[in-house]
């Protein structure tokens, strides 16, 4: 049965193939008179389908640049039609549409020059707006929505035209140059990409040339020279270098400021490369003309580096974290060297504030928040320790970066104390306390010895962190050279208790309520690990924290539970069994010791957790693995 079935199926297939072949011979003529390739029946069918045009013209694929310009041209035509009927609602929508198309055109052309077609539309709109405002009788007859759109359009156009005043004036002087002609280089590049000949006879033959092109591309990308490897630069990098690879006297503050505003304007938009923005801002720090301008770019660079990892569960890449810390140290170098520059996040400074050079003796205001940067970089360090496997070597290497954060916090605190902002200094001092309070004297000595080593920064670097270093060395040297003024190594007293007393006294004098409560709990914790039970108990009873702890935030409640657990263990070590039982009994009543100490989740068979309890045991509140033992 099976043989008959397959044989019958095979016969039908062969008959169909033969009939198809005979039909092809009848349509195409003899085999010798056909195309040079015997198996070109499929190509002939495609050729007949594609050659529907009676003139036999080849189909041409337009480039993206031509498409964008045609879209803007049609938008300008729509604007003219809306002007004929005096429809300001439509004109408002068309104006917004044209601005979006301008961004696409600028992205495709990769040029700083605004298209003349866009300037033409602005001039037409501006003239028509002035006519409409002059005709008061027609304005009174307008509908409410049309009049509202007219007033809105007046404000939008006035704000928008400030950016293109020079281009608009040039267009009014020479209105005949309406259409832009692309440069010779662009036309040569687009000629290869845009015009695609779909000739079937050339498709089969063109395989050899394709291999040659592939070899040429491979040679270009590889770039292997006798001296080593050369990295091929992208179009954006070439454009960036072309703009700034000039004589330093030709690069002005306005040029750098315009490019800086362009980069900041697209931050957070869809399709914007985060690492690209970091590279561009890093390049701008080298071509900044004044220390204030360099400081402004550095603040935006640090913010862009924080944006590299948008996920709440993940952490910032370690190499970027280290560069971010170095950038904050560079910010402190500028602030210490130029004491007239003031950083503030309350009042927005003027637009040309950073144009004032180093010879200016007055006050220069730059927007920024050093406390927020320090807290964020501390959070990223803590998150990395949460995410890394605690049993891997990478975890130990990451712990070696702790002195870098400590020196950063110490320099920021010294700066705030120098300028007299003791409230901000108290917040920074709390970050230092939270890295010291749980360390016994032996661990403190080990951290102090690690900070004194000279080669500690080279141990945790990988190959991934070396590639951007080559990238940063490319290009022009820095116009504003900033020497290293602040210290790159932290200073520690011999005793950890001495450092804790200095920091907590500053917090008690100038900190807010939450900062004081956390500093008090850390102080109690540190006294406990030194077996000073009576001192720790007096501090706890004097502060009355146990009465108000339920109204505090979750992280402070966890810190209180950890301090109570250590207080009970200290009482047991010094022989006070009943006091130790009193401190620990409340933690063990509910059977949720892990959650209360932020060490994980306790498995319960009979009890369901409320949403508040589930939030308490979320992973972001867990303590790092090495803190489970202290």
Steps between C-alpha positions, in 0.01 A plus 500: 500500500771741594699434183192557281422822682848647461529379142165659410602824665834500323332443160269794549793724597703403196203556272446849645870584457495382140189700420652810659816450299307458173299816570823686564646380170187603310507850655874556488588337166792269438766445762772647285303822449437556871707697752864400546418327830299183462321528834382861454125424483448653847707804411305546175175488691630761741626711217160491330332600827740783568497635147138606505609854424438557125816713467714225652653732760682352797352542847697741718492483879514844660741570781385584850623856456280556193199351678543733799532806277192400302302460823603847613417643156150354514460641852588848371237456227244405764596814689431714191158339458412565864605863458255542213205413724645669812492176702728561799408173670641309204797734479586425861496125433702544181758709685551226761519241223763703316716525813492123541596458136790741552647266764478208257662699219785613725551143617510363144725770355727502807556871446469807720356715223123549518326419167400803295158345450435518874615864512269574207205356695589712805518816288163427337342431836652809660378730219153349506486536880592869486229557238240320711588701810487826305150425366298555818160478326571150374632401842171601664304281260708192579356212698621451857708194413662675201580812705645287780717314249616834357615627841670170576670505162628850565680390817634179349634670189665777697679250723598278208630776271756615757709193417507574126527881485813499284359246251170690472679830433721338237198346331319834491803656334534221242159335461586352160712220653200299613615144442813345635736313277679217674876503501706296256608256768142432603385448144782256432419303815127496433542405135634164604225437756192658347503386136439127481483339158271200499616341177455118523787429266738681734387330819654163424821648366548748785599243760870534433496874538311461827781283635752765399296767678484281809878463496543875469259564787674239710835666436356838590344376823801300603745778434801278570818697446859409566499721809186345653122527483316819416139545606268624228318817606129540452346791311400671823853478637640637174250785509582573863873503431456713186318766697756520776827395332583864436735753641399560866450869424232412241289294742277740688290468812185531287600199286552276801189631676280439193623142467454444874138616485433271204630198690306586817179563303484142368576338836237243593336492158421176324783379280769707674813298575600542864863398450515729195393793714765418759770495230381829350488677837844360587631650178339837582678512836829514308393788274327711768630856492454604865518313833131579565401353164707188567333469840155530342581227247644276774175521697305390191758229432455350848121504454537329161722232657231431759252453211708222341318243713126585493396182683407524866605143572843515335803711584727737312792332317806507723730669248245780448458528879872560539502760222202670662690520830801650320274759333362605839858538624571720195196711594647545848837596348335784304297617800803506729723669242238764408333601825276760329301224324193410708296182446128524576186315394243750629536792255547444128809697384500729197575363155839670459615446858760240402652738242685682777863397496748427779597871519148595607508587871125505563267216592431238230198278560475148352206267544578171677451288812805326641311336786257331260791376285681358801187325632426353157853370451481344847169333413653359179793360699259337745284357216805348331585315821142374516505368143850342488538144620655529851699179452673618182831680468322792337328576831834535681635720220193721526553543874844640420328805344369609839795735570425682174151583625636597840750746353223643285272551801784648705588757230134597451455547875817712521373719215163562667666580831730744321209687336294494822219264390493283813158346429632346179820401684288314759329298225837405353634415846212253543608317184847463649356382833294231321822356357688501832254414778486121451877446467695363799846645558669215311291558187553876534878448505480278191300767314751765604788290369314442173450873451872562546595267216604667178387233253151434636326658201660267243387171655129524414538630144404278208551513126160665459615798704816542290321551167332830590835622631641484146185678383546781748863555403397564139443857386620841607666556837301667774470879461435553872758297690386417854775383737420248772448722802295279732650186652453165327563298818283505813648580838404286799568552871666213682180409686159452338330638810679834452369533146147408609502765776602773255237407243205447733568824688473690170173323423354566845568872459384560141302199378124462456286261706543195278875556467537535878296182565707292259825643637387414854421139401836466326673643807321248725594218263867599502513520881344154515757328276768648727322329797400833657153385606426761767589794270289360216201437729517855639504647149197289405298599808598866469398526133151340548533343155308191609188715549491648147673239286172363360439838331837505322588370156571133439879527470518682836279233660736232367796690645321517838437123495865433418614726784265322745629159386861606554407653836358165612811314382725749679305450823546125466875544441545710813295255710168691525271213397169654603573829318603306191178299511297821527666651193466188283161363609298757304684415177415128536135536599357509147740251345612753239859558601636498145254763381557722804877487453476529116684172447241334277154343525390259771289212369169491683249218443189641664522879478431719196702818462331839469609746226694699760690188604566408139645847441718462807659183369562626148849440380589869482473515882724201558837561653816394318629153571802612702271701730315183609783417738510840673 
